[in-house]
Amino acid sequence: METEKGEELVCAETRWTLMDTERRRPSKLEPGFFDAYHIPLEPIIPEEKFDMPVCMDVNFVTERKTEVTRRDTDTNGHVNNAVYIEWALDDVPDDIYEKYSLIDIKAAYKRECRKGATIKCQCYARALSDKKTEISTCFIDAENEKTVFSQVSAIWEKP
């Protein structure tokens, strides 16, 4: 997204998975899929890396539980991707949220989560420099902590 003068305001990239709706598992793409839809194989953002940080107890900030309600779900009946971003922003410590600017955010959606599930939201912080901090939130099944539904990582910069 650019201004009328051509100044970049926002740059975004997304990755999608083709799902087998009967097996509820990712499905392989048929040969020629990318050509048929004119999808380039090179990344849209050439220097971008999509490595999510590993959530670890070392930089633990907060933990809370939330129950998935109807308003959190999409037409497929699972948590809407945007809801994970909202939940992650709720977990950012106030001193970061109020004094820093959000400059980058990444989300990885790993498993479906449906209405009625209880999610454990675990938030971690890591200083990247004197002016930058990374806040990561892992969304875990409260009934089975080995199941990670999603992870959101945001870079915050102090002006």
C-alpha positions in Angstrom: 0.0 0.0 0.0 1.4 3.3 -1.0 0.6 7.0 -0.7 -0.3 9.1 -3.8 3.5 10.1 -3.9 4.5 6.4 -4.0 5.7 6.2 -0.4 5.3 2.7 1.0 2.9 2.6 3.9 2.3 -1.2 4.4 3.8 -4.3 2.9 2.2 -7.7 3.5 2.7 -11.3 2.4 0.6 -14.3 3.1 1.0 -18.0 2.7 -1.8 -20.5 2.3 -2.4 -24.2 2.7 -4.7 -26.3 0.6 -6.8 -28.5 3.0 -8.3 -31.8 2.4 -11.7 -31.1 4.1 -12.5 -34.7 4.7 -9.3 -35.7 6.4 -8.8 -32.2 7.9 -5.1 -32.3 6.8 -3.0 -30.2 4.4 -3.1 -31.6 0.9 -0.3 -31.6 -1.8 -0.7 -29.3 -4.7 -1.1 -30.9 -8.1 1.6 -30.3 -10.7 1.0 -27.1 -12.6 -1.0 -25.5 -9.8 1.3 -22.4 -9.6 1.3 -22.0 -13.4 -2.5 -22.3 -13.7 -3.0 -19.5 -11.1 -0.1 -17.3 -12.3 1.6 -17.6 -8.8 5.3 -16.7 -8.8 7.5 -19.0 -6.8 9.9 -16.3 -5.7 9.0 -14.5 -2.5 7.2 -11.2 -2.7 9.5 -9.7 -0.1 12.9 -10.8 -1.2 14.8 -10.3 2.1 12.0 -11.5 4.3 12.6 -14.5 6.5 9.6 -16.4 8.0 11.2 -18.1 11.0 9.0 -17.9 14.1 10.9 -17.7 17.4 10.5 -20.6 19.7 8.4 -19.9 22.7 10.5 -20.7 25.8 10.2 -20.1 29.5 13.4 -18.0 29.5 11.6 -14.8 28.6 8.2 -15.6 30.0 5.9 -12.5 30.5 2.3 -13.6 31.1 -0.1 -16.5 30.7 -3.9 -16.5 30.6 -6.7 -18.7 29.5 -9.6 -17.8 27.2 -12.5 -19.8 25.9 -13.3 -19.7 22.2 -16.7 -18.2 21.6 -18.9 -17.9 18.5 -17.7 -14.4 17.8 -14.1 -15.8 17.6 -14.9 -18.2 14.8 -15.3 -17.9 11.0 -17.6 -19.5 8.5 -15.5 -22.7 8.7 -16.3 -22.9 12.5 -12.7 -22.4 13.7 -10.9 -19.4 15.2 -10.6 -16.7 12.7 -7.0 -15.8 11.9 -7.4 -12.2 12.8 -8.6 -13.2 16.3 -5.2 -14.6 17.1 -3.6 -11.3 16.2 -6.1 -9.4 18.5 -5.4 -11.8 21.4 -1.6 -11.4 20.8 -1.9 -7.6 20.9 -3.9 -7.9 24.2 -0.9 -9.8 25.7 1.7 -7.1 24.9 2.9 -5.6 28.1 1.5 -2.0 28.6 5.0 -0.4 28.8 5.8 -1.8 25.3 2.3 -1.1 23.9 2.3 2.5 25.1 5.9 3.5 24.4 6.9 1.5 21.3 5.5 1.3 17.7 4.6 -2.0 16.1 6.9 -2.4 13.0 6.4 -6.0 12.0 4.1 -8.9 12.8 4.0 -12.5 11.7 1.5 -15.3 12.4 1.7 -19.0 12.0 -1.5 -21.0 12.1 -0.8 -24.6 12.9 -4.0 -26.3 14.0 -7.7 -25.7 13.8 -9.4 -24.5 17.0 -13.1 -24.6 17.4 -15.8 -22.9 19.6 -15.8 -24.1 23.2 -12.1 -24.9 23.3 -10.0 -23.4 26.1 -6.8 -21.8 24.9 -3.8 -21.0 27.0 -2.1 -17.8 25.8 1.6 -17.7 26.7 3.5 -14.5 26.1 7.2 -14.1 25.8 9.5 -11.1 25.3 13.0 -10.9 23.8 15.1 -7.7 23.5 16.5 -7.5 19.9 18.5 -4.3 20.6 18.3 -1.2 22.8 15.3 0.0 20.7 13.6 -3.2 19.5 11.7 -5.9 21.4 10.1 -9.0 20.1 6.9 -10.1 21.7 5.7 -13.7 20.9 2.5 -15.3 22.0 1.8 -19.0 21.7 -1.8 -20.2 21.7 -1.9 -23.7 23.2 -4.7 -26.2 23.8 -5.3 -25.9 27.6 -6.4 -29.6 27.6 -3.4 -30.9 25.7 -0.3 -28.6 26.0 1.5 -30.4 23.1 -1.1 -28.9 20.7 -0.2 -25.5 19.5 -2.9 -23.8 17.5 -1.1 -20.6 16.5 1.8 -18.4 17.2 2.1 -14.6 16.7 5.4 -12.7 16.8 5.6 -8.9 16.7 8.5 -6.5 16.6 8.1 -3.3 18.6 10.5 -0.3 18.2 11.1 2.5 20.6 11.1 5.9 18.8 
